[in-house]
Amino acid sequence: MALPLDVLEKSLNQKVSLLLKDGRFIDGKLTGYDEYMNMVLDDVEETKDENKRRVGKIILRGNNVVSISLL
């Protein structure tokens, strides 16, 4: 079984897709994280209910994330 922080370490500088608790999807390049799974993402695109918008760089609190997928 893969530990979450190990998955984040392998995902650094790669495109990831995150599902958030409120149903939004966040796609972007993972550029950093900490031990609480707070993440920094670049070139972010947010999708909710078929609506997409470009966001740029974000800092995301780890407790909002339901799942992480590599793209």
PDB file of N, CA, C and O in Angstrom:
ATOM      1  N   MET A   1       0.848  -1.182   0.000  1.00  0.00           N
ATOM      2  CA  MET A   1       0.000   0.000   0.000  1.00  0.00           C
ATOM      3  C   MET A   1       0.894   1.246   0.000  1.00  0.00           C
ATOM      4  O   MET A   1       1.873   1.320   0.741  1.00  0.00           O
ATOM      5  N   ALA A   2       0.546   2.201  -0.827  1.00  0.00           N
ATOM      6  CA  ALA A   2       1.309   3.443  -0.947  1.00  0.00           C
ATOM      7  C   ALA A   2       0.849   4.437   0.110  1.00  0.00           C
ATOM      8  O   ALA A   2      -0.349   4.628   0.320  1.00  0.00           O
ATOM      9  N   LEU A   3       1.810   5.064   0.770  1.00  0.00           N
ATOM     10  CA  LEU A   3       1.494   6.104   1.736  1.00  0.00           C
ATOM     11  C   LEU A   3       1.263   7.424   1.006  1.00  0.00           C
ATOM     12  O   LEU A   3       1.930   7.698   0.009  1.00  0.00           O
ATOM     13  N   PRO A   4       0.327   8.246   1.488  1.00  0.00           N
ATOM     14  CA  PRO A   4      -0.011   9.496   0.781  1.00  0.00           C
ATOM     15  C   PRO A   4       1.183  10.420   0.541  1.00  0.00           C
ATOM     16  O   PRO A   4       1.310  10.980  -0.547  1.00  0.00           O
ATOM     17  N   LEU A   5       2.047  10.587   1.520  1.00  0.00           N
ATOM     18  CA  LEU A   5       3.182  11.489   1.333  1.00  0.00           C
ATOM     19  C   LEU A   5       4.180  10.918   0.328  1.00  0.00           C
ATOM     20  O   LEU A   5       4.858  11.678  -0.365  1.00  0.00           O
ATOM     21  N   ASP A   6       4.279   9.590   0.237  1.00  0.00           N
ATOM     22  CA  ASP A   6       5.138   8.981  -0.779  1.00  0.00           C
ATOM     23  C   ASP A   6       4.586   9.244  -2.178  1.00  0.00           C
ATOM     24  O   ASP A   6       5.345   9.503  -3.112  1.00  0.00           O
ATOM     25  N   VAL A   7       3.270   9.177  -2.317  1.00  0.00           N
ATOM     26  CA  VAL A   7       2.640   9.467  -3.610  1.00  0.00           C
ATOM     27  C   VAL A   7       2.881  10.920  -3.997  1.00  0.00           C
ATOM     28  O   VAL A   7       3.174  11.212  -5.156  1.00  0.00           O
ATOM     29  N   LEU A   8       2.761  11.833  -3.038  1.00  0.00           N
ATOM     30  CA  LEU A   8       3.012  13.246  -3.338  1.00  0.00           C
ATOM     31  C   LEU A   8       4.464  13.469  -3.744  1.00  0.00           C
ATOM     32  O   LEU A   8       4.739  14.250  -4.655  1.00  0.00           O
ATOM     33  N   GLU A   9       5.389  12.795  -3.080  1.00  0.00           N
ATOM     34  CA  GLU A   9       6.810  12.937  -3.411  1.00  0.00           C
ATOM     35  C   GLU A   9       7.066  12.508  -4.858  1.00  0.00           C
ATOM     36  O   GLU A   9       7.803  13.177  -5.582  1.00  0.00           O
ATOM     37  N   LYS A  10       6.465  11.406  -5.277  1.00  0.00           N
ATOM     38  CA  LYS A  10       6.639  10.922  -6.642  1.00  0.00           C
ATOM     39  C   LYS A  10       5.902  11.802  -7.659  1.00  0.00           C
ATOM     40  O   LYS A  10       6.223  11.776  -8.848  1.00  0.00           O
ATOM     41  N   SER A  11       4.927  12.571  -7.201  1.00  0.00           N
ATOM     42  CA  SER A  11       4.116  13.409  -8.091  1.00  0.00           C
ATOM     43  C   SER A  11       4.655  14.819  -8.256  1.00  0.00           C
ATOM     44  O   SER A  11       4.099  15.595  -9.034  1.00  0.00           O
ATOM     45  N   LEU A  12       5.717  15.174  -7.550  1.00  0.00           N
ATOM     46  CA  LEU A  12       6.271  16.524  -7.653  1.00  0.00           C
ATOM     47  C   LEU A  12       6.623  16.847  -9.103  1.00  0.00           C
ATOM     48  O   LEU A  12       7.196  16.022  -9.815  1.00  0.00           O
ATOM     49  N   ASN A  13       6.272  18.059  -9.529  1.00  0.00           N
ATOM     50  CA  ASN A  13       6.526  18.567 -10.885  1.00  0.00           C
ATOM     51  C   ASN A  13       5.807  17.766 -11.961  1.00  0.00           C
ATOM     52  O   ASN A  13       6.241  17.747 -13.112  1.00  0.00           O
ATOM     53  N   GLN A  14       4.708  17.103 -11.597  1.00  0.00           N
ATOM     54  CA  GLN A  14       3.885  16.385 -12.567  1.00  0.00           C
ATOM     55  C   GLN A  14       2.459  16.909 -12.482  1.00  0.00           C
ATOM     56  O   GLN A  14       2.064  17.528 -11.493  1.00  0.00           O
ATOM     57  N   LYS A  15       1.692  16.647 -13.543  1.00  0.00           N
ATOM     58  CA  LYS A  15       0.283  17.051 -13.567  1.00  0.00           C
ATOM     59  C   LYS A  15      -0.524  16.098 -12.695  1.00  0.00           C
ATOM     60  O   LYS A  15      -0.384  14.880 -12.801  1.00  0.00           O
ATOM     61  N   VAL A  16      -1.374  16.663 -11.828  1.00  0.00           N
ATOM     62  CA  VAL A  16      -2.249  15.878 -10.970  1.00  0.00           C
ATOM     63  C   VAL A  16      -3.675  16.395 -11.100  1.00  0.00           C
ATOM     64  O   VAL A  16      -3.909  17.538 -11.494  1.00  0.00           O
ATOM     65  N   SER A  17      -4.618  15.527 -10.760  1.00  0.00           N
ATOM     66  CA  SER A  17      -6.021  15.897 -10.713  1.00  0.00           C
ATOM     67  C   SER A  17      -6.517  15.615  -9.305  1.00  0.00           C
ATOM     68  O   SER A  17      -6.344  14.511  -8.790  1.00  0.00           O
ATOM     69  N   LEU A  18      -7.132  16.610  -8.686  1.00  0.00           N
ATOM     70  CA  LEU A  18      -7.618  16.485  -7.317  1.00  0.00           C
ATOM     71  C   LEU A  18      -9.134  16.609  -7.292  1.00  0.00           C
ATOM     72  O   LEU A  18      -9.699  17.476  -7.958  1.00  0.00           O
ATOM     73  N   LEU A  19      -9.786  15.754  -6.535  1.00  0.00           N
ATOM     74  CA  LEU A  19     -11.215  15.882  -6.268  1.00  0.00           C
ATOM     75  C   LEU A  19     -11.342  16.495  -4.888  1.00  0.00           C
ATOM     76  O   LEU A  19     -10.784  15.976  -3.921  1.00  0.00           O
ATOM     77  N   LEU A  20     -12.081  17.611  -4.787  1.00  0.00           N
ATOM     78  CA  LEU A  20     -12.257  18.290  -3.509  1.00  0.00           C
ATOM     79  C   LEU A  20     -13.580  17.899  -2.866  1.00  0.00           C
ATOM     80  O   LEU A  20     -14.477  17.383  -3.534  1.00  0.00           O
ATOM     81  N   LYS A  21     -13.694  18.146  -1.574  1.00  0.00           N
ATOM     82  CA  LYS A  21     -14.904  17.799  -0.816  1.00  0.00           C
ATOM     83  C   LYS A  21     -16.169  18.434  -1.388  1.00  0.00           C
ATOM     84  O   LYS A  21     -17.244  17.840  -1.303  1.00  0.00           O
ATOM     85  N   ASP A  22     -16.061  19.617  -1.962  1.00  0.00           N
ATOM     86  CA  ASP A  22     -17.247  20.311  -2.482  1.00  0.00           C
ATOM     87  C   ASP A  22     -17.600  19.898  -3.910  1.00  0.00           C
ATOM     88  O   ASP A  22     -18.491  20.493  -4.517  1.00  0.00           O
ATOM     89  N   GLY A  23     -16.912  18.885  -4.461  1.00  0.00           N
ATOM     90  CA  GLY A  23     -17.239  18.370  -5.780  1.00  0.00           C
ATOM     91  C   GLY A  23     -16.449  18.964  -6.924  1.00  0.00           C
ATOM     92  O   GLY A  23     -16.615  18.535  -8.065  1.00  0.00           O
ATOM     93  N   ARG A  24     -15.598  19.935  -6.658  1.00  0.00           N
ATOM     94  CA  ARG A  24     -14.774  20.533  -7.708  1.00  0.00           C
ATOM     95  C   ARG A  24     -13.602  19.613  -8.050  1.00  0.00           C
ATOM     96  O   ARG A  24     -13.131  18.847  -7.209  1.00  0.00           O
ATOM     97  N   PHE A  25     -13.144  19.703  -9.290  1.00  0.00           N
ATOM     98  CA  PHE A  25     -11.920  19.044  -9.718  1.00  0.00           C
ATOM     99  C   PHE A  25     -10.878  20.114  -9.978  1.00  0.00           C
ATOM    100  O   PHE A  25     -11.172  21.135 -10.599  1.00  0.00           O
ATOM    101  N   ILE A  26      -9.670  19.886  -9.508  1.00  0.00           N
ATOM    102  CA  ILE A  26      -8.555  20.799  -9.707  1.00  0.00           C
ATOM    103  C   ILE A  26      -7.475  20.039 -10.459  1.00  0.00           C
ATOM    104  O   ILE A  26      -7.009  19.001  -9.989  1.00  0.00           O
ATOM    105  N   ASP A  27      -7.071  20.542 -11.625  1.00  0.00           N
ATOM    106  CA  ASP A  27      -5.985  19.954 -12.407  1.00  0.00           C
ATOM    107  C   ASP A  27      -4.845  20.951 -12.457  1.00  0.00           C
ATOM    108  O   ASP A  27      -5.055  22.123 -12.768  1.00  0.00           O
ATOM    109  N   GLY A  28      -3.632  20.492 -12.152  1.00  0.00           N
ATOM    110  CA  GLY A  28      -2.489  21.377 -12.200  1.00  0.00           C
ATOM    111  C   GLY A  28      -1.197  20.640 -11.927  1.00  0.00           C
ATOM    112  O   GLY A  28      -1.197  19.439 -11.661  1.00  0.00           O
ATOM    113  N   LYS A  29      -0.097  21.369 -11.994  1.00  0.00           N
ATOM    114  CA  LYS A  29       1.234  20.817 -11.760  1.00  0.00           C
ATOM    115  C   LYS A  29       1.588  20.993 -10.285  1.00  0.00           C
ATOM    116  O   LYS A  29       1.620  22.115  -9.781  1.00  0.00           O
ATOM    117  N   LEU A  30       1.851  19.891  -9.600  1.00  0.00           N
ATOM    118  CA  LEU A  30       2.201  19.920  -8.178  1.00  0.00           C
ATOM    119  C   LEU A  30       3.634  20.419  -8.021  1.00  0.00           C
ATOM    120  O   LEU A  30       4.575  19.775  -8.486  1.00  0.00           O
ATOM    121  N   THR A  31       3.799  21.568  -7.363  1.00  0.00           N
ATOM    122  CA  THR A  31       5.138  22.132  -7.194  1.00  0.00           C
ATOM    123  C   THR A  31       5.637  22.070  -5.763  1.00  0.00           C
ATOM    124  O   THR A  31       6.819  22.306  -5.512  1.00  0.00           O
ATOM    125  N   GLY A  32       4.752  21.754  -4.812  1.00  0.00           N
ATOM    126  CA  GLY A  32       5.189  21.639  -3.426  1.00  0.00           C
ATOM    127  C   GLY A  32       4.092  21.121  -2.526  1.00  0.00           C
ATOM    128  O   GLY A  32       2.912  21.159  -2.874  1.00  0.00           O
ATOM    129  N   TYR A  33       4.498  20.631  -1.348  1.00  0.00           N
ATOM    130  CA  TYR A  33       3.543  20.128  -0.350  1.00  0.00           C
ATOM    131  C   TYR A  33       4.235  20.107   1.003  1.00  0.00           C
ATOM    132  O   TYR A  33       5.451  20.276   1.086  1.00  0.00           O
ATOM    133  N   ASP A  34       3.458  19.898   2.072  1.00  0.00           N
ATOM    134  CA  ASP A  34       4.037  19.759   3.400  1.00  0.00           C
ATOM    135  C   ASP A  34       3.479  18.510   4.083  1.00  0.00           C
ATOM    136  O   ASP A  34       2.722  17.753   3.474  1.00  0.00           O
ATOM    137  N   GLU A  35       3.849  18.297   5.339  1.00  0.00           N
ATOM    138  CA  GLU A  35       3.451  17.077   6.050  1.00  0.00           C
ATOM    139  C   GLU A  35       1.950  17.003   6.320  1.00  0.00           C
ATOM    140  O   GLU A  35       1.445  15.931   6.651  1.00  0.00           O
ATOM    141  N   TYR A  36       1.225  18.115   6.186  1.00  0.00           N
ATOM    142  CA  TYR A  36      -0.228  18.132   6.369  1.00  0.00           C
ATOM    143  C   TYR A  36      -0.957  17.955   5.036  1.00  0.00           C
ATOM    144  O   TYR A  36      -2.181  18.069   4.978  1.00  0.00           O
ATOM    145  N   MET A  37      -0.221  17.682   3.983  1.00  0.00           N
ATOM    146  CA  MET A  37      -0.728  17.522   2.629  1.00  0.00           C
ATOM    147  C   MET A  37      -1.305  18.812   2.051  1.00  0.00           C
ATOM    148  O   MET A  37      -2.097  18.769   1.110  1.00  0.00           O
ATOM    149  N   ASN A  38      -0.909  19.967   2.612  1.00  0.00           N
ATOM    150  CA  ASN A  38      -1.192  21.234   1.953  1.00  0.00           C
ATOM    151  C   ASN A  38      -0.341  21.248   0.686  1.00  0.00           C
ATOM    152  O   ASN A  38       0.811  20.814   0.709  1.00  0.00           O
ATOM    153  N   MET A  39      -0.898  21.743  -0.417  1.00  0.00           N
ATOM    154  CA  MET A  39      -0.209  21.650  -1.697  1.00  0.00           C
ATOM    155  C   MET A  39      -0.145  22.991  -2.408  1.00  0.00           C
ATOM    156  O   MET A  39      -1.017  23.844  -2.243  1.00  0.00           O
ATOM    157  N   VAL A  40       0.901  23.158  -3.201  1.00  0.00           N
ATOM    158  CA  VAL A  40       1.050  24.303  -4.095  1.00  0.00           C
ATOM    159  C   VAL A  40       0.976  23.747  -5.505  1.00  0.00           C
ATOM    160  O   VAL A  40       1.714  22.828  -5.859  1.00  0.00           O
ATOM    161  N   LEU A  41       0.072  24.312  -6.314  1.00  0.00           N
ATOM    162  CA  LEU A  41      -0.107  23.867  -7.699  1.00  0.00           C
ATOM    163  C   LEU A  41       0.005  25.056  -8.642  1.00  0.00           C
ATOM    164  O   LEU A  41      -0.460  26.155  -8.339  1.00  0.00           O
ATOM    165  N   ASP A  42       0.633  24.815  -9.798  1.00  0.00           N
ATOM    166  CA  ASP A  42       0.772  25.817 -10.864  1.00  0.00           C
ATOM    167  C   ASP A  42      -0.117  25.448 -12.041  1.00  0.00           C
ATOM    168  O   ASP A  42      -0.525  24.295 -12.186  1.00  0.00           O
ATOM    169  N   ASP A  43      -0.413  26.426 -12.874  1.00  0.00           N
ATOM    170  CA  ASP A  43      -1.196  26.216 -14.100  1.00  0.00           C
ATOM    171  C   ASP A  43      -2.493  25.460 -13.817  1.00  0.00           C
ATOM    172  O   ASP A  43      -2.803  24.466 -14.474  1.00  0.00           O
ATOM    173  N   VAL A  44      -3.235  25.940 -12.839  1.00  0.00           N
ATOM    174  CA  VAL A  44      -4.430  25.237 -12.353  1.00  0.00           C
ATOM    175  C   VAL A  44      -5.653  25.548 -13.204  1.00  0.00           C
ATOM    176  O   VAL A  44      -5.881  26.685 -13.616  1.00  0.00           O
ATOM    177  N   GLU A  45      -6.429  24.501 -13.452  1.00  0.00           N
ATOM    178  CA  GLU A  45      -7.742  24.623 -14.086  1.00  0.00           C
ATOM    179  C   GLU A  45      -8.760  23.983 -13.144  1.00  0.00           C
ATOM    180  O   GLU A  45      -8.602  22.835 -12.727  1.00  0.00           O
ATOM    181  N   GLU A  46      -9.799  24.739 -12.818  1.00  0.00           N
ATOM    182  CA  GLU A  46     -10.844  24.281 -11.896  1.00  0.00           C
ATOM    183  C   GLU A  46     -12.087  23.909 -12.700  1.00  0.00           C
ATOM    184  O   GLU A  46     -12.499  24.655 -13.588  1.00  0.00           O
ATOM    185  N   THR A  47     -12.688  22.750 -12.391  1.00  0.00           N
ATOM    186  CA  THR A  47     -13.893  22.297 -13.076  1.00  0.00           C
ATOM    187  C   THR A  47     -14.986  22.028 -12.043  1.00  0.00           C
ATOM    188  O   THR A  47     -14.779  21.301 -11.071  1.00  0.00           O
ATOM    189  N   LYS A  48     -16.156  22.633 -12.276  1.00  0.00           N
ATOM    190  CA  LYS A  48     -17.316  22.366 -11.432  1.00  0.00           C
ATOM    191  C   LYS A  48     -18.557  22.450 -12.308  1.00  0.00           C
ATOM    192  O   LYS A  48     -18.803  23.461 -12.965  1.00  0.00           O
ATOM    193  N   ASP A  49     -19.337  21.370 -12.307  1.00  0.00           N
ATOM    194  CA  ASP A  49     -20.589  21.328 -13.074  1.00  0.00           C
ATOM    195  C   ASP A  49     -20.380  21.723 -14.533  1.00  0.00           C
ATOM    196  O   ASP A  49     -21.106  22.569 -15.055  1.00  0.00           O
ATOM    197  N   GLU A  50     -19.390  21.115 -15.197  1.00  0.00           N
ATOM    198  CA  GLU A  50     -19.097  21.360 -16.613  1.00  0.00           C
ATOM    199  C   GLU A  50     -18.543  22.750 -16.900  1.00  0.00           C
ATOM    200  O   GLU A  50     -18.272  23.063 -18.059  1.00  0.00           O
ATOM    201  N   ASN A  51     -18.367  23.591 -15.888  1.00  0.00           N
ATOM    202  CA  ASN A  51     -17.776  24.916 -16.069  1.00  0.00           C
ATOM    203  C   ASN A  51     -16.297  24.850 -15.714  1.00  0.00           C
ATOM    204  O   ASN A  51     -15.927  24.375 -14.640  1.00  0.00           O
ATOM    205  N   LYS A  52     -15.448  25.334 -16.631  1.00  0.00           N
ATOM    206  CA  LYS A  52     -14.007  25.333 -16.397  1.00  0.00           C
ATOM    207  C   LYS A  52     -13.506  26.759 -16.327  1.00  0.00           C
ATOM    208  O   LYS A  52     -14.007  27.650 -17.012  1.00  0.00           O
ATOM    209  N   ARG A  53     -12.493  26.959 -15.474  1.00  0.00           N
ATOM    210  CA  ARG A  53     -11.839  28.270 -15.439  1.00  0.00           C
ATOM    211  C   ARG A  53     -10.378  28.093 -15.068  1.00  0.00           C
ATOM    212  O   ARG A  53     -10.022  27.221 -14.275  1.00  0.00           O
ATOM    213  N   ARG A  54      -9.547  28.926 -15.649  1.00  0.00           N
ATOM    214  CA  ARG A  54      -8.118  28.920 -15.354  1.00  0.00           C
ATOM    215  C   ARG A  54      -7.894  29.749 -14.111  1.00  0.00           C
ATOM    216  O   ARG A  54      -8.438  30.846 -13.982  1.00  0.00           O
ATOM    217  N   VAL A  55      -7.097  29.230 -13.197  1.00  0.00           N
ATOM    218  CA  VAL A  55      -6.878  29.912 -11.932  1.00  0.00           C
ATOM    219  C   VAL A  55      -5.442  30.393 -11.786  1.00  0.00           C
ATOM    220  O   VAL A  55      -5.214  31.436 -11.172  1.00  0.00           O
ATOM    221  N   GLY A  56      -4.475  29.677 -12.323  1.00  0.00           N
ATOM    222  CA  GLY A  56      -3.073  30.046 -12.160  1.00  0.00           C
ATOM    223  C   GLY A  56      -2.445  29.248 -11.041  1.00  0.00           C
ATOM    224  O   GLY A  56      -2.537  28.021 -11.030  1.00  0.00           O
ATOM    225  N   LYS A  57      -1.804  29.925 -10.093  1.00  0.00           N
ATOM    226  CA  LYS A  57      -1.131  29.259  -8.978  1.00  0.00           C
ATOM    227  C   LYS A  57      -2.039  29.304  -7.745  1.00  0.00           C
ATOM    228  O   LYS A  57      -2.639  30.335  -7.444  1.00  0.00           O
ATOM    229  N   ILE A  58      -2.133  28.160  -7.027  1.00  0.00           N
ATOM    230  CA  ILE A  58      -2.936  28.113  -5.808  1.00  0.00           C
ATOM    231  C   ILE A  58      -2.183  27.393  -4.703  1.00  0.00           C
ATOM    232  O   ILE A  58      -1.283  26.591  -4.956  1.00  0.00           O
ATOM    233  N   ILE A  59      -2.567  27.694  -3.485  1.00  0.00           N
ATOM    234  CA  ILE A  59      -2.166  26.932  -2.307  1.00  0.00           C
ATOM    235  C   ILE A  59      -3.438  26.296  -1.780  1.00  0.00           C
ATOM    236  O   ILE A  59      -4.403  26.992  -1.466  1.00  0.00           O
ATOM    237  N   LEU A  60      -3.442  24.977  -1.685  1.00  0.00           N
ATOM    238  CA  LEU A  60      -4.637  24.216  -1.342  1.00  0.00           C
ATOM    239  C   LEU A  60      -4.443  23.534  -0.001  1.00  0.00           C
ATOM    240  O   LEU A  60      -3.448  22.841   0.209  1.00  0.00           O
ATOM    241  N   ARG A  61      -5.380  23.725   0.898  1.00  0.00           N
ATOM    242  CA  ARG A  61      -5.315  23.080   2.201  1.00  0.00           C
ATOM    243  C   ARG A  61      -5.617  21.590   2.052  1.00  0.00           C
ATOM    244  O   ARG A  61      -6.592  21.219   1.399  1.00  0.00           O
ATOM    245  N   GLY A  62      -4.802  20.751   2.642  1.00  0.00           N
ATOM    246  CA  GLY A  62      -4.879  19.314   2.454  1.00  0.00           C
ATOM    247  C   GLY A  62      -6.167  18.668   2.906  1.00  0.00           C
ATOM    248  O   GLY A  62      -6.565  17.651   2.338  1.00  0.00           O
ATOM    249  N   ASN A  63      -6.842  19.223   3.920  1.00  0.00           N
ATOM    250  CA  ASN A  63      -8.054  18.563   4.413  1.00  0.00           C
ATOM    251  C   ASN A  63      -9.255  18.755   3.496  1.00  0.00           C
ATOM    252  O   ASN A  63     -10.329  18.223   3.780  1.00  0.00           O
ATOM    253  N   ASN A  64      -9.104  19.501   2.400  1.00  0.00           N
ATOM    254  CA  ASN A  64     -10.179  19.659   1.410  1.00  0.00           C
ATOM    255  C   ASN A  64     -10.128  18.598   0.317  1.00  0.00           C
ATOM    256  O   ASN A  64     -11.048  18.508  -0.496  1.00  0.00           O
ATOM    257  N   VAL A  65      -9.061  17.790   0.284  1.00  0.00           N
ATOM    258  CA  VAL A  65      -8.838  16.850  -0.807  1.00  0.00           C
ATOM    259  C   VAL A  65      -9.423  15.484  -0.478  1.00  0.00           C
ATOM    260  O   VAL A  65      -9.178  14.924   0.591  1.00  0.00           O
ATOM    261  N   VAL A  66     -10.213  14.953  -1.435  1.00  0.00           N
ATOM    262  CA  VAL A  66     -10.790  13.617  -1.301  1.00  0.00           C
ATOM    263  C   VAL A  66      -9.900  12.594  -1.982  1.00  0.00           C
ATOM    264  O   VAL A  66      -9.637  11.529  -1.423  1.00  0.00           O
ATOM    265  N   SER A  67      -9.422  12.915  -3.209  1.00  0.00           N
ATOM    266  CA  SER A  67      -8.555  11.983  -3.937  1.00  0.00           C
ATOM    267  C   SER A  67      -7.557  12.731  -4.815  1.00  0.00           C
ATOM    268  O   SER A  67      -7.771  13.881  -5.199  1.00  0.00           O
ATOM    269  N   ILE A  68      -6.453  12.033  -5.120  1.00  0.00           N
ATOM    270  CA  ILE A  68      -5.388  12.576  -5.964  1.00  0.00           C
ATOM    271  C   ILE A  68      -5.112  11.557  -7.059  1.00  0.00           C
ATOM    272  O   ILE A  68      -4.947  10.368  -6.785  1.00  0.00           O
ATOM    273  N   SER A  69      -5.061  12.032  -8.314  1.00  0.00           N
ATOM    274  CA  SER A  69      -4.740  11.157  -9.451  1.00  0.00           C
ATOM    275  C   SER A  69      -3.658  11.801 -10.284  1.00  0.00           C
ATOM    276  O   SER A  69      -3.644  13.020 -10.451  1.00  0.00           O
ATOM    277  N   LEU A  70      -2.748  10.997 -10.811  1.00  0.00           N
ATOM    278  CA  LEU A  70      -1.749  11.482 -11.758  1.00  0.00           C
ATOM    279  C   LEU A  70      -2.369  11.571 -13.134  1.00  0.00           C
ATOM    280  O   LEU A  70      -3.155  10.706 -13.520  1.00  0.00           O
ATOM    281  N   LEU A  71      -2.023  12.609 -13.878  1.00  0.00           N
ATOM    282  CA  LEU A  71      -2.521  12.746 -15.259  1.00  0.00           C
ATOM    283  C   LEU A  71      -1.449  12.347 -16.252  1.00  0.00           C
ATOM    284  O   LEU A  71      -1.679  12.395 -17.460  1.00  0.00           O
TER     285      LEU A  71
END
